[in-house]
């Protein structure tokens, strides 16, 4: 949460293209992203604050921002 409200955006992983390198998992300040069963990264939307450090770090460039449903 940012300032008591949810961020407007959250990180979204294209799981079909994710190589499960773990770079995103290492940089997430909230622990909101993790590699699932060594197959792909998954985001816990409730924990994600929308900083997108994961997207900036992703060597495959497959993490993007999505708007939260209000």
C-alpha positions as CSV (number, residue, x, y, z in Angstrom):
1,X,0.0,0.0,0.0
2,X,1.1,3.5,-0.8
3,X,-0.1,6.2,1.5
4,X,-3.0,4.1,2.8
5,X,-4.4,3.3,-0.6
6,X,-3.5,0.7,-3.2
7,X,-1.2,1.7,-6.1
8,X,-3.1,2.2,-9.4
9,X,-0.9,-0.3,-11.2
10,X,0.7,-3.6,-10.5
11,X,3.3,-5.8,-12.2
12,X,2.1,-8.5,-14.7
13,X,4.3,-11.3,-16.0
14,X,3.9,-12.9,-19.4
15,X,4.2,-16.4,-18.0
16,X,4.4,-17.9,-21.5
17,X,7.7,-16.1,-22.1
18,X,9.2,-16.1,-18.6
19,X,12.5,-18.0,-18.3
20,X,12.4,-18.2,-14.4
21,X,15.7,-16.5,-13.9
22,X,14.7,-15.0,-10.6
23,X,16.0,-11.4,-11.3
24,X,12.6,-9.9,-10.5
25,X,12.2,-11.9,-7.3
26,X,15.6,-10.5,-6.0
27,X,14.7,-6.8,-6.5
28,X,11.1,-6.7,-5.3
29,X,11.1,-4.6,-2.1
30,X,7.8,-6.2,-1.0
31,X,8.5,-9.8,-1.8
32,X,5.5,-9.7,-4.1
33,X,7.0,-11.7,-6.9
34,X,8.4,-15.2,-6.8
35,X,9.4,-18.0,-9.2
36,X,6.8,-20.7,-9.1
37,X,8.1,-24.3,-9.3
38,X,11.1,-23.1,-11.4
39,X,8.8,-22.5,-14.3
40,X,7.8,-18.8,-14.2
41,X,7.5,-15.7,-12.0
42,X,4.2,-14.9,-10.4
43,X,3.0,-11.7,-8.8
44,X,1.0,-11.5,-5.5
45,X,-1.2,-8.6,-6.6
46,X,-2.1,-7.7,-3.1
47,X,1.5,-7.1,-2.1
48,X,2.6,-5.3,-5.3
49,X,3.0,-1.6,-4.9
50,X,3.5,-0.9,-8.6
51,X,7.2,0.3,-8.4
52,X,8.0,-1.9,-11.4
53,X,11.6,-2.5,-10.3
54,X,11.0,-6.1,-11.5
55,X,10.1,-4.9,-15.0
56,X,13.3,-2.7,-15.2
57,X,15.4,-5.7,-14.1
58,X,13.8,-8.4,-16.3
59,X,16.4,-9.5,-18.9
60,X,13.6,-10.9,-21.1
61,X,11.5,-7.7,-20.9
62,X,8.3,-9.6,-20.2
63,X,7.0,-7.8,-17.1
64,X,4.6,-4.9,-17.7
65,X,2.2,-2.7,-15.7
66,X,-1.5,-3.4,-15.5
67,X,-4.2,-1.1,-14.2
68,X,-5.9,-2.3,-11.0
69,X,-9.7,-2.8,-11.2
70,X,-11.4,-0.3,-8.9
